[in-house]
């Protein structure tokens, strides 16, 4: 899955997931603080921000399953 991410810091990963109709940059105000302790990873969900849509006929369940697969990889 092709998911665009914004990454800051190092260490244990801390994944930030935006709400519907948003994008990874919504987390910019907190990225610096989180990056002091973690690898902060803000992701554009499929079909939002700069991530292409990747699920045919997207539903919340299909989107969640696809993103969960990305997290496992």
C-alpha positions in Angstrom: 0.0 0.0 0.0 1.3 3.4 -1.0 0.8 5.7 2.1 2.5 9.0 2.4 4.0 9.7 5.8 5.7 12.6 7.6 8.3 11.3 10.1 10.2 13.1 12.9 12.4 11.8 15.6 13.6 8.3 16.4 12.8 5.4 18.7 9.6 3.6 19.3 7.1 4.4 16.5 4.1 6.6 17.4 1.6 6.6 14.5 -0.8 9.6 14.2 -3.9 9.0 12.1 -6.0 12.0 11.0 -9.8 12.2 10.9 -11.9 12.0 7.7 -11.3 14.8 5.3 -8.0 15.7 6.7 -4.3 15.0 6.1 -1.0 14.3 8.0 -0.1 18.0 8.4 -2.9 18.3 10.9 -0.4 16.8 13.4 2.3 19.4 12.8 1.7 21.3 16.0 2.5 18.2 18.1 5.1 16.5 16.0 8.1 18.2 17.5 7.1 17.4 21.1 6.4 13.7 20.2 9.7 13.5 18.2 11.6 14.1 21.4 10.6 10.7 22.7 9.3 8.7 19.7 9.6 8.3 15.9 6.4 10.3 15.3 4.8 9.1 12.0 1.8 11.1 10.6 0.1 9.2 7.8 -2.2 10.4 5.0 -4.9 7.8 4.9 -5.6 6.3 1.5 -7.5 8.8 -0.6 -6.6 11.8 1.6 -3.8 14.3 1.6 -1.1 12.9 -0.8 -2.0 9.2 -0.5 -3.8 7.8 -3.5 -7.1 6.0 -3.1 -6.4 2.3 -3.0 -9.6 0.7 -2.0 -12.3 0.0 -4.5 -15.6 1.3 -3.2 -14.2 2.5 0.1 -16.1 2.0 3.3 -14.9 2.6 6.8 -14.3 -1.2 7.2 -12.4 -1.5 3.9 -10.3 1.5 4.6 -9.5 0.3 8.2 -8.5 -3.2 6.9 -6.2 -1.7 4.3 -4.5 0.6 6.7 -4.2 -2.1 9.3 -2.3 -4.1 6.6 0.0 -1.2 6.0 0.7 -1.0 9.8 1.6 -4.7 9.9 4.1 -4.4 7.0 
